[in-house]
Amino acid sequence: MGGRDLDAPPPNQYASDPYASAPYGEYDDPDYDVPPRRGIRPRTLVAGALIGIVLGSAAVTAYALTRNGEPSGTAAVVSPTSSTARTTPTPPASTPVPAPSTPSPTSTSRRPTPRTFTTSTPPAATFSVPPPSEPTDDAQAIVSLNQRADEDERATPIDRLWVVQLDSKYVGVRDLSQQPTPFTAVDIWNRFQNVISDPRFGGQVRIVRDDHFGKRISQGNRLTWVALLDLDLPDKASAQAWCEATFVERGTDLANVCLPRQMTPPRR
């Protein structure tokens, strides 16, 4: 039976084509243009590059955010039209400042030791019971005068040095240079307060009774109070010179306001 063998390959329809025997890529016809191969367009390359930059920047930002377990101070700013990512520097973490230490309640600050000074001026007399400032009658004035004398006599030693007597009074004495009437106990108290407050004597005036030292100046048993300034001078001439330098009076008038006396044991 005649016909085509089914197992034989089909006839080459291009067997009669003049290009059938030419190798691939080589043609005898010079007018035949080889069709260009299909490639990747430039626009596609730009879009792919931008996508890669965006994804890379996002990955860097995610890594920075999760690096310390909390948001970081660095934020990546990506411009859709730029291929460069700008970063803002992160300020350094603040270092905690330790709280000032509070000193222990038991601690004490050292204070400077106060300096002490000694002078040759005798200390002012102190009183265990303050006397009345202004006695209202003679009885009260006598108590105040004796109370002051008790204190001052303990501070006035019998040391045979020289002092100056500034005034002496007993109740009923007359001294016309000071007042026209006899002195009462209140008058004596007020007169001695004036002598004590005189700035020339530096507040060192002492009130004693005339039987405390030396020869008594009063007659009989009349109680006499003496206002003296304990200068601790070595001799009578020094005491007399002090009186003349301090007062303007001379002669008996000077002796009435400033009389040198020696601190010797009492005698009549």
Number of C-alpha atoms within 10 A of each C-alpha: 3 4 5 8 8 7 6 7 7 9 7 9 8 10 10 9 10 11 14 13 11 11 8 8 6 10 16 9 9 7 7 8 8 9 6 6 5 6 6 7 8 9 8 9 10 11 10 12 12 15 12 13 17 17 12 12 18 15 12 12 18 13 11 18 16 11 11 9 8 9 12 14 14 15 16 15 14 16 11 11 7 9 14 12 13 12 13 10 9 10 9 7 7 6 6 6 6 6 6 6 6 6 8 7 6 5 7 8 5 6 6 6 6 6 5 5 5 5 6 7 11 14 10 13 18 11 12 8 9 10 16 12 11 13 19 10 12 16 11 15 23 19 15 21 22 17 18 22 21 15 18 20 17 10 16 18 15 15 11 17 18 23 24 26 22 23 19 22 24 17 18 14 14 15 13 9 8 9 10 9 12 14 19 19 23 20 20 22 21 16 17 22 15 9 18 21 13 13 9 11 16 12 15 19 25 24 25 25 21 21 18 20 21 17 16 15 12 16 9 7 6 11 15 18 24 21 23 24 23 23 19 19 17 13 15 17 12 15 23 20 11 16 22 14 9 12 13 9 14 13 8 10 12 16 17 16 16 25 18 22 21 23 20 16 14 13 11 10
